[in-house]
Amino acid sequence: ATESPTPAPPPTGAILSVPYTVQAPFANWKVHQESCEEAAVLMYHDFLQGDTRANIPPTEADQQLKALKAWQVLNWGAEKDLAVDRTGQLAQAYYGSHYQVIQVTEDSIRQAVAAGHPVVVPVMTHSLQNPHYGAHTVYHELLIKGYNGGGVVSNDAGVQEGKDWFYSWSILFGAIDAQTPKMSQGRLGLILTR
């Protein structure tokens, strides 16, 4: 019997072209305070459709985010913070995407992104140490679209400045761990496919 070859390690860095939107496209935070999961799903969906735009135009993003919110209210009775598994269910029900929940480690994130799959992870905002976040820490989902030796490149819909935002590995995992007491989910990530 021949031994199966060991898979090659992922490259030292990779970045995917994922269109960006902030979760409140017209700074309408009262409407979109809870729209981070929808924004992650929308950016991922457009990426899967082969959309190569750098940014999703605000009018288009606003309409899509409101439609995703309305769908949840209609079908699930409310628009709440979603655990990653539930975010996957939303992408599946609304866009017909397939989803997979994975354990996230530095390696699994590198492998996913190197294979062309962004990873959505759950975090608490203050633990990200991003100066653009407001006074209160809240549950949030972050789309990771790239990595290098030092950390990850994200489309962070939670702040206007979140396109291509870099987070070190230690800050990322600290923020993922910080959400576990609130959401009862550990180091999980979400991958969507067509």
SELOTOR-610280 format. One record per residue (C-alpha): residue in one letter; x, y, z. Coordinates in nm, 4 decimals. Example, Ala and Ser with C-alpha at 12.3 -4.5 7.8 and 13.67 -1.06 7.14 Angstrom:
% residues 2
+------+----------+----------+----------+
! rest !       xx !       yy !       zz !
+------+----------+----------+----------+
!    A !   1.2300 !  -0.4500 !   0.7800 !
!    S !   1.3670 !  -0.1060 !   0.7140 !
+------+----------+----------+----------+
***
This chain:
% residues 194
+------+----------+----------+----------+
! rest !       xx !       yy !       zz !
+------+----------+----------+----------+
!    A !   0.0000 !   0.0000 !   0.0000 !
!    T !   0.1261 !   0.3449 !  -0.0811 !
!    E !   0.1084 !   0.6179 !   0.1772 !
!    S !  -0.1221 !   0.9031 !   0.0950 !
!    P !   0.0752 !   1.2233 !   0.0488 !
!    T !   0.0678 !   1.4754 !   0.3319 !
!    P !  -0.1315 !   1.7801 !   0.2197 !
!    A !   0.0933 !   2.0743 !   0.1437 !
!    P !   0.0838 !   2.3447 !   0.4104 !
!    P !  -0.1154 !   2.6535 !   0.3117 !
!    P !   0.0823 !   2.9501 !   0.1783 !
!    T !   0.2206 !   3.1970 !   0.4328 !
!    G !  -0.0416 !   3.4499 !   0.3290 !
!    A !  -0.3572 !   3.4744 !   0.1205 !
!    I !  -0.6363 !   3.7236 !   0.0647 !
!    L !  -0.9720 !   3.6845 !  -0.1074 !
!    S !  -1.1637 !   3.9581 !  -0.2904 !
!    V !  -1.4823 !   3.9880 !  -0.0864 !
!    P !  -1.7036 !   4.2939 !  -0.1506 !
!    Y !  -1.7421 !   4.5102 !   0.1607 !
!    T !  -2.0352 !   4.6767 !   0.3294 !
!    V !  -2.0670 !   4.8271 !   0.6726 !
!    Q !  -2.3741 !   4.6861 !   0.8505 !
!    A !  -2.5315 !   5.0337 !   0.8627 !
!    P !  -2.4790 !   5.1562 !   0.5039 !
!    F !  -2.6213 !   5.5050 !   0.5663 !
!    A !  -2.4986 !   5.5220 !   0.9281 !
!    N !  -2.8565 !   5.4210 !   1.0164 !
!    W !  -2.7421 !   5.2336 !   1.3287 !
!    K !  -3.0868 !   5.2426 !   1.4926 !
!    V !  -3.2151 !   5.0258 !   1.2062 !
!    H !  -2.9040 !   4.8094 !   1.1695 !
!    Q !  -2.7643 !   4.7797 !   1.5242 !
!    E !  -2.8097 !   4.4010 !   1.5014 !
!    S !  -2.7279 !   4.3557 !   1.1312 !
!    C !  -2.3738 !   4.2169 !   1.1591 !
!    E !  -2.4773 !   3.8595 !   1.0790 !
!    E !  -2.6802 !   3.9775 !   0.7804 !
!    A !  -2.3869 !   4.1869 !   0.6576 !
!    A !  -2.1511 !   3.8870 !   0.6847 !
!    V !  -2.4004 !   3.6687 !   0.4948 !
!    L !  -2.4527 !   3.9356 !   0.2265 !
!    M !  -2.0783 !   3.9905 !   0.1698 !
!    Y !  -2.0214 !   3.6144 !   0.1564 !
!    H !  -2.3161 !   3.5618 !  -0.0808 !
!    D !  -2.1905 !   3.8294 !  -0.3222 !
!    F !  -1.8418 !   3.6729 !  -0.3077 !
!    L !  -1.9898 !   3.3300 !  -0.3934 !
!    Q !  -2.1733 !   3.4888 !  -0.6870 !
!    G !  -1.8370 !   3.6007 !  -0.8266 !
!    D !  -1.8936 !   3.9684 !  -0.7435 !
!    T !  -1.5563 !   4.1396 !  -0.7804 !
!    R !  -1.6608 !   4.4879 !  -0.6667 !
!    A !  -1.4576 !   4.6316 !  -0.3792 !
!    N !  -1.7714 !   4.7628 !  -0.2093 !
!    I !  -2.1427 !   4.6880 !  -0.2179 !
!    P !  -2.3177 !   5.0203 !  -0.2948 !
!    P !  -2.4987 !   5.1547 !   0.0158 !
!    T !  -2.8471 !   5.1569 !  -0.1417 !
!    E !  -2.8118 !   4.7948 !  -0.2541 !
!    A !  -2.6629 !   4.6832 !   0.0792 !
!    D !  -2.9327 !   4.8642 !   0.2786 !
!    Q !  -3.2113 !   4.6977 !   0.0792 !
!    Q !  -3.0535 !   4.3511 !   0.1107 !
!    L !  -2.9886 !   4.3863 !   0.4856 !
!    K !  -3.3454 !   4.5023 !   0.5485 !
!    A !  -3.4776 !   4.2091 !   0.3428 !
!    L !  -3.2673 !   3.9602 !   0.5440 !
!    K !  -3.3934 !   4.1152 !   0.8697 !
!    A !  -3.7559 !   4.1057 !   0.7512 !
!    W !  -3.7202 !   3.7407 !   0.6488 !
!    Q !  -3.6083 !   3.6477 !   1.0010 !
!    V !  -3.8951 !   3.8353 !   1.1647 !
!    L !  -4.1425 !   3.6684 !   0.9297 !
!    N !  -3.9993 !   3.3156 !   0.9544 !
!    W !  -3.8312 !   3.3053 !   1.2976 !
!    G !  -4.0450 !   3.5592 !   1.4833 !
!    A !  -3.7603 !   3.8007 !   1.5582 !
!    E !  -3.4210 !   3.9226 !   1.4470 !
!    K !  -3.1831 !   3.8251 !   1.7267 !
!    D !  -2.8130 !   3.7671 !   1.7762 !
!    L !  -2.7388 !   3.4523 !   1.5772 !
!    A !  -2.4969 !   3.1788 !   1.6732 !
!    V !  -2.2803 !   3.0769 !   1.3758 !
!    D !  -2.4917 !   2.7671 !   1.3100 !
!    R !  -2.8056 !   2.9844 !   1.2918 !
!    T !  -2.6266 !   3.2298 !   1.0603 !
!    G !  -2.5540 !   2.9329 !   0.8329 !
!    Q !  -2.9229 !   2.8376 !   0.8449 !
!    L !  -3.0132 !   3.1943 !   0.7417 !
!    A !  -2.7739 !   3.1824 !   0.4426 !
!    Q !  -2.9159 !   2.8443 !   0.3438 !
!    A !  -3.2812 !   2.9447 !   0.3790 !
!    Y !  -3.2496 !   3.2883 !   0.2196 !
!    Y !  -2.9827 !   3.2423 !  -0.0494 !
!    G !  -2.9739 !   2.8640 !  -0.0924 !
!    S !  -2.6111 !   2.8484 !   0.0259 !
!    H !  -2.4666 !   2.5333 !   0.1778 !
!    Y !  -2.2969 !   2.5835 !   0.5104 !
!    Q !  -2.0472 !   2.4102 !   0.7343 !
!    V !  -1.9567 !   2.4959 !   1.0934 !
!    I !  -1.5898 !   2.4300 !   1.1674 !
!    Q !  -1.3634 !   2.4462 !   1.4715 !
!    V !  -1.1447 !   2.7516 !   1.4206 !
!    T !  -0.7733 !   2.7395 !   1.4829 !
!    E !  -0.4975 !   2.9373 !   1.3177 !
!    D !  -0.4468 !   2.6351 !   1.0901 !
!    S !  -0.8113 !   2.5796 !   0.9989 !
!    I !  -0.8542 !   2.9490 !   0.9126 !
!    R !  -0.5388 !   2.9445 !   0.6961 !
!    Q !  -0.6514 !   2.6263 !   0.5193 !
!    A !  -1.0032 !   2.7555 !   0.4543 !
!    V !  -0.8909 !   3.0924 !   0.3161 !
!    A !  -0.6102 !   2.9338 !   0.1114 !
!    A !  -0.8769 !   2.7039 !  -0.0386 !
!    G !  -1.0884 !   3.0064 !  -0.1347 !
!    H !  -1.3315 !   3.0095 !   0.1590 !
!    P !  -1.3784 !   3.3140 !   0.3806 !
!    V !  -1.4579 !   3.2248 !   0.7444 !
!    V !  -1.7203 !   3.4001 !   0.9583 !
!    V !  -1.6362 !   3.3954 !   1.3299 !
!    P !  -1.8267 !   3.5081 !   1.6412 !
!    V !  -1.6640 !   3.7750 !   1.8618 !
!    M !  -1.7322 !   4.0370 !   2.1260 !
!    T !  -1.6565 !   4.3810 !   1.9818 !
!    H !  -1.4461 !   4.5317 !   2.2642 !
!    S !  -1.2123 !   4.2347 !   2.2633 !
!    L !  -1.1187 !   4.3218 !   1.9036 !
!    Q !  -0.9481 !   4.6370 !   2.0401 !
!    N !  -1.0647 !   4.8323 !   1.7341 !
!    P !  -1.0759 !   5.2030 !   1.8305 !
!    H !  -1.3802 !   5.2658 !   1.6094 !
!    Y !  -1.6169 !   5.0586 !   1.8257 !
!    G !  -1.8514 !   5.2405 !   2.0637 !
!    A !  -1.8776 !   5.2334 !   2.4407 !
!    H !  -2.0516 !   4.8972 !   2.4860 !
!    T !  -1.9220 !   4.5551 !   2.3920 !
!    V !  -2.1699 !   4.3557 !   2.1854 !
!    Y !  -2.1868 !   4.0186 !   2.0143 !
!    H !  -2.0697 !   4.0419 !   1.6559 !
!    E !  -1.9790 !   3.8263 !   1.3576 !
!    L !  -1.6646 !   3.9016 !   1.1632 !
!    L !  -1.5835 !   3.7887 !   0.8085 !
!    I !  -1.2202 !   3.6781 !   0.7685 !
!    K !  -1.1022 !   3.7021 !   0.4087 !
!    G !  -0.7262 !   3.6800 !   0.4421 !
!    Y !  -0.4344 !   3.6011 !   0.6703 !
!    N !  -0.0609 !   3.6342 !   0.7049 !
!    G !   0.1917 !   3.5339 !   0.9681 !
!    G !   0.0691 !   3.7959 !   1.2122 !
!    G !  -0.3066 !   3.7568 !   1.1905 !
!    V !  -0.6143 !   3.7968 !   0.9754 !
!    V !  -0.7542 !   4.0461 !   0.7263 !
!    S !  -1.1256 !   4.0978 !   0.7792 !
!    N !  -1.4267 !   4.2693 !   0.6354 !
!    D !  -1.5539 !   4.3984 !   0.9696 !
!    A !  -1.9058 !   4.5276 !   0.9020 !
!    G !  -1.9336 !   4.6596 !   1.2571 !
!    V !  -1.7462 !   4.9829 !   1.1856 !
!    Q !  -1.7476 !   5.2189 !   0.8887 !
!    E !  -1.3701 !   5.1722 !   0.8575 !
!    G !  -1.3865 !   4.7899 !   0.8692 !
!    K !  -1.2831 !   4.7054 !   0.5125 !
!    D !  -0.9512 !   4.5130 !   0.5107 !
!    W !  -0.9177 !   4.5560 !   0.8899 !
!    F !  -0.6258 !   4.3599 !   1.0324 !
!    Y !  -0.6510 !   4.1707 !   1.3635 !
!    S !  -0.3603 !   3.9783 !   1.5181 !
!    W !  -0.4150 !   3.6091 !   1.5895 !
!    S !  -0.4089 !   3.6693 !   1.9661 !
!    I !  -0.6667 !   3.9509 !   1.9485 !
!    L !  -0.8872 !   3.7448 !   1.7164 !
!    F !  -0.8933 !   3.4400 !   1.9435 !
!    G !  -0.9362 !   3.6573 !   2.2540 !
!    A !  -1.2448 !   3.8125 !   2.0908 !
!    I !  -1.3795 !   3.4705 !   1.9871 !
!    D !  -1.3306 !   3.3381 !   2.3420 !
!    A !  -1.4988 !   3.6487 !   2.4878 !
!    Q !  -1.8316 !   3.5661 !   2.3184 !
!    T !  -1.8506 !   3.2097 !   2.4561 !
!    P !  -2.0102 !   3.3038 !   2.7933 !
!    K !  -2.2830 !   3.5021 !   2.6136 !
!    M !  -2.3542 !   3.2689 !   2.3207 !
!    S !  -2.2461 !   2.9269 !   2.4575 !
!    Q !  -2.0404 !   2.8536 !   2.1481 !
!    G !  -1.6674 !   2.8063 !   2.1508 !
!    R !  -1.4118 !   2.8575 !   1.8764 !
!    L !  -1.6438 !   2.8006 !   1.5837 !
!    G !  -1.6467 !   2.9423 !   1.2348 !
!    L !  -1.8827 !   2.9345 !   0.9398 !
!    I !  -1.8018 !   2.8486 !   0.5792 !
!    L !  -2.0595 !   2.8997 !   0.3046 !
!    T !  -2.0559 !   2.7389 !  -0.0387 !
!    R !  -2.2855 !   2.7639 !  -0.3378 !
+------+----------+----------+----------+
***
